């Protein structure tokens, strides 16, 4: 990818809330798209189905009007009352089937609007306490539920997004490695992994290492960008807490020729919405362009050479203009 493609999750440019406060004003879908179209460097959107978007004709019209592309359809399988204790892993087969049908419907919608993927983060599927569930049974349900959803309309791949916790104290799909295990057990190559930078950091992973692992697997991957302090999934602006790790993350995306959108999963709670997302595009592009300009062969040889102090000297001179 010579030029970074940027998208954002459109629900973040409208009203958001945490346990104590609401932030920003509620906006119509068109108002959200109009705001995205103003942002420097932003060309795509990821929309949440079925709560944010459900009318394919309306979405197509807005995409065309504001010259935006659809990066992905994000399907929500946690908000329904029946999903409170888990949708894809519910003990009630009717609830599991409803969650599967949500994903199938999202694939139908994605096909109708020209999206090339559906992404799903099963945040409601997990547990809080010892002996709360039978883990083998839960894994079986995940394989069966995601397998049925993934096998439907394989031309629209289903990407599974992992997260350590929220809304559950411990999500079943909490790491990149476990997500790969799930996909391997399902065995459908038209499925993939959504890597959220913040989820990875919060889960004590190294996002760059995750990219290398996924790029060497048989499954595709898709990227959400943000940052946090490792204590919670705060969805801050990129590199605001982990600068050099974000540089390494982008380096490996370049090395493995990632060519899909970098989608901002970032929450502008107390900060200007346009300014927050432009901080993401601006800094990401600056780092990407810097990686383009350095001596890639020399840098790769240094990384492979085993002398980290020499590598660090190169990093100092290349990325810290003090």
N, C-alpha and C positions, 0 to 999 in steps of 0.2 A: 504494500500500500504506500504509494508515493506521498499521498496527502491523507491526513487523518479524516475519517468521516465521523462527525459528531451527531448524536441524538440525545434526547432526554425523555424521561418518563413524565408524561404530561400532567399527571395528577399532582406533581410537586409544584406546578406553577399556579395552583389554585389554593383553596383553603386546606390547611393541614392542622393536625392536633396531636398533642401528647396527653399525658395523664392530667395535666393541670391547665393548659392554655390552648387556645386556637390561634393560628397564625395566618395572616393574609386574607384577602377577600375571596369568596366563592366566585368562580368564573364559569361562564358557559364554555362549551367545547370550542366554539369559534374564537372566543376571547383568548383562550389558552393558545390556540394555533397562531393567532395574530401576534401574541407576545413572543412565541418561539421564533417566528419569522423575523422579528426585530433583532434577535441575538446574533452577534458576530460569530461566524464560524459554525452555526448550528444548521443542520440540513435534514434531520430526521426526528421522528417521534416514536415512542413506544407507549401504547395506550392500554388501559386496563379494561378487560372484558369480564363480565358484562356490565359492570357498574358505571364505568366512564363512557364506554362506547358499545353500542349494540345495533346501530343503524348503519349498514354497510354503505348505502348510497350517500348518506350524510357525510361519512368519513371520507369517502372518495372525493366528494365535492370540495371539502375543506383542504384535503391534501393538494389538490390541483390548484385551488384558489391561492394558497399560501406557498406554493412551490416547495412542498415538503415530501419526504419519502417515509414510508412506514418501516421502521427498523425491526419491530416485532410486535406481536400481540401478547400481552401479559394477562394470563388467566388467573383469577382470584378464586381459590378453593378453600378459603378460611372464613369468609364473612357471613355465610348463611348460618342461622341458629343451629341447624343440624350438624354443622361442621365444627362446632365449638370444642368438642372432644376428639376431633380428628375426622377428616373427610375420607381420605384415601385409605385410612387404617381403622375406620370405625368398626366396632363389633357388629353393627347392623348392616347387612349386605345391601339394603335399599339405600342407605346413606352413601356407602362406597360407590354404588352405581350412579348416584346423583353426582358425586364428585367427578367420576369418569366422564359422565355426560357433559359436565361443564367444560372439560378439556376438549371433548369431541366437538362441542358447539363452537368453542374458540377456534378450532381448526377450520370448521366451516366458514366462520367469520373471516379468518385470516386469508383463506383462499379467495373469498369474495372481494376483499379490499386489496389484494395483491401482496400481502405479507409473506415472507419466505420462512417464517418460523413462529412457533408459539413457545413462550417460556412460562414456567410454573414454579413457584417457590412454596412448598407445602408446609407453611409455617404453623398450621394448626395440628400437624401430625407429630406427636412427641409425647413426653411424659414429664412428671415433676418429682416422683418419689420412688424409692426402692420398692420392688414388688407391685408396682402400679399396673404393669402389663406383662404379657408373655412375649419376650423380644423376638423369638423365632416366628411366632404367629404374625407379629406386626411386619416383619420383613417379608413374609410370604404375601401379606396383603399389599405391600408396596410393589412387589414384583408383579403381582397379578393386576393391580389397578393401573399402575403406570404402563405396564405391558399392553393392556387392552387399549388404553388411550393412545399409546405410541404407535400401535399397529394400525390405527385408523388413519386413513389418508397420509400414508408415509411420505408423500411428496411435500407435505408440510411438517418438517421435523419438530418433535417436541424436545425442548431443552429443560433440564431439571436444575433449578437453582438451590444451592445448599445454604444453610445458615445455622450457626450454633444454637441459637435460642430466639424466642419471640415469634409467635405469642406463647409458645410452650417453654417451660423451664429448660428443656433439652429437646431439640428437634431430632427426629430419627435420621434425617439426611443433613448431617452437620459438617462434613468435610468433603474436599474434592475426591479423596481416595475412596470414601464410602460411596460417593455418587458414581464413581467408575465401577465399583463393585456391583452396584445396583444395575447399571446399564449392561454390564457383562452378564449378570444373571438373567436379565430380560432378553438380551441377544438381538436387539433390533438396531441395526446400524444407522437407521434414520432417526436417531435420538442423539442428544448432546448434553453438554454441561454449560450452565450459565455461571460464570465466575464473577462474583461481586467482590471488588477489591476490599471493601470494608468488612464484609463477612469473613473473608480470608484472614485479614489482620486480627479481627476480633476473635477468631477461632485459633489464633496462635500459629497460623500457617505462614509460609513465605509465598506471597502471590506470584513472584517470578518463578519460583520452583514449581508452583502449580501449573503455570503456563507451559513450562518445559515438559511436565508429566503428561498433561493433556495433549499437547502437540505430538507427543510420541505414542499416543493411544490411537485406537481406530475410530474415536468419536470426535465430532467437531465441538467447538466451544464458542461462546459468545460472552461479551465483557460488559459489566457495569462498573463505572468508576465513581469514586468518592474517597473519603478517608475518615479515620477515627483515632482515638488514643489507646485502642486495644482493650478498653474496659467496657465498651458498649458500641452498638452499631449506630453511631451518631449521624452518619451521612453528611459529613463536612465536605468542604471543597477539597479537590485533589491536592496531595502533597502538603497540606497544611499542617500535618503532624509527622508524616513519614516521607520526607523529600527523596532521600537517596534510594529508598526502597521502591518508590514510584518510578524513579529513573530506571532502576533495574527491571521493573515490571515492563515498562515500555521497550526497553532494550530487547527483552526476550520476545515480546510481541513482534518486533521488527525482525529478529533473527528467524522466527518461525513463520514469517510472512503472513501474519494475521491481516485479513483484508475486509473484515466486517466493521460494523459501527462500534465505537466506544460510546456507550450510552450512559449519561449522567443519571445516577440514582442518588441524587443529592437533595437535601432538604433545606431550603432557604427560610428557616424559621424567623430569625431576628435580623436577617440581612436582606438587602434589595434582591429581588428575584432575578432580574436580568443580570445584575452585577455578579451574582453568585455563579450562574451558569457560564457567563463569559470568563470568569476566573478559571473555570475548568477548561474551556476551549483554549484560552490564551496560554496558560502554563503548559498544558499538554502539547500544544503545537510547538511551543518554544523548545521543550525538551526533545520532542520528535525531530525537529529541524537540527538541533545540536547533534543528536545521534547520527543524523545524515551527514554532518560535516566532519566528524572526527574520523581518524584513521581506523576503520572498522577491523581490518586485518590485524593491526598492531594491538588494538584493544582486546580482541578475541584471543590472541596469542598470550597476552598478559594474564587474562582470566584463566586460561588453560595451563599457564606455566607454574602455578603453585606459589609464587612469591607475592603475597598480598600487598606488602608494603610498596612494591614497584607499581602494582595495579592502582593502589590508592594515590600514589603520586600523580598518575595519569588522570585519575578522577578529579583530584584537586585542581590540576591545571585546566581540565576540560569543562568542569561544571561549577566551579566556585570562582567567580570573578570578584575578588575582594580588593 
